């Protein structure tokens, strides 16, 4: 009789015990999940506003940041570039490769160093950059303008893709524009909008300061984009870019080889000079064909990477 009573009690107690254990387990798991959620929440990426400096300059000329329209225009470009992470990281990596090439040329020609950021805005530091309008190379020259400033363009050669030669041509353009305006900010705007168009807007609007003029959207944003890139490149950590020095792209040493006659086949020429056709074209994108006729026996210098 006692055994029967014990069995009845176990039938009652067993479900209660099981339910209690399940309840404790649920509480433990729930607590762990809550802690995990808290950890995830604490480590989530937070998007913050960018810091606008009290003062900003382009080529030594101060931006009037006390004006709301100027401040907000710079803010827009800082936000755009500070949060376009893949592009801006690539710029930071590419700058050590290309800035040492163009900086001495700018200095030699008397162009403010800040104009190197114009190349970043124009082509993303890509010597092979092309635009739908037909602008080409590091400085995005149109064919007619490039020829006006002494660059050779034909089926086999396009010196708009030649970093050094196109930089010299760019400097000549900038100096021509500066003679007209006497103001580096307007020079930069005119490089984007065209000297004639900028002049036309100045006369139409009866204003002479870039920051007082209304332009098409691209030209309106142009100088602000350049200054935003300058601010980020000069202080990347301030805008949350932490790129190790060893991750940046170095200048690749090259040796010069002179050509003063025809080349029947650049693949054979590359092999004879210890590289492949791909590397030859990588370092000399201004060579636009697989041969060079050169009946005039003009002298050209090609760069061969020292590997």
Steps between C-alpha positions, in 0.01 A plus 500: 500500500788737589668430164183594315480833687867572415434436133210744504718769658773447241243537224409839646854616590683392182323743261549780757874430521536482123309827457718667763823387330375621161412835656846538653662409166286758315597767753871415467490502120295819497751669727790386279322624188433834668870534585596402144258759358650761731853416381392520135319825569806647670725411203271617220643753255375849570487750218599843618516842343824630353696779662517821299814700579472859613713599202572335165720612213551420135838602358544747786159662440262475794148364459238729660367236738313759706243494218237230546488409129878454479515301824218268394653449154828389659309285749330318212830410333662398828210266577504357146872421507532403867227238454601381154741267676622278216580794274667714768710209633622442146592868466700482822682194368567646154623844610853384600545356149387798295544813713882471497481503118281810461604708802846595361343600167243723671779658704723551196219676314396715798162334553372470860538149640125476569439447128614141544161434659340615177643186336326296769168673428545470123625146448523330839878488438438263210730567200260301276184680605257590222170689513184472287588845360834370370721650772802279555781429744622627833380857440201412278604703197271524200679436171487858370622656825778243533627578151481873572739442789747291304397140562531252214186305414466252215416134439825380661580767760276685746702706745192582706577161658861605568505617864804728482426656159132550575590659835723754325215574258260533793734752664512706181119504488481606865751782449304623198185504707673673792615783272133564427355469851789560741318264737578132552146408607354633176780325311392167650133571421588593143691175455172321558255744346720648229657846494240643261204365696630628833567841346150503353342430840711770666377756248141378514480497880722807552710319759869410503531267800451125447299479824257767373436334165238247391632226270380167368499243780832336416691828490308628805627203702843475343718716726320370809572143392869580453525665843310211663748252348789717619366510857452122510836421340686734736328363813354158415471385862279798581253354250543142629739373234782297654718364219833341591802639316594156369154473340555808284624460143864600456666657198632220277854562382542516124778544246469708185540351155515735203327428169599704194364283223219257418403206721347213306360318800482622860463146633844415359632836625371427851657153512831638373492747791428240766127557553172387347264692271255560787758671721633705210150635434428542873796736537453666160124527441567779248612229253163431340592230246709182492747669265654841435543622143707809587605583144615843624743321733380705794658422836276339763590377848325195641514388861599143579423385856797377699368176652 
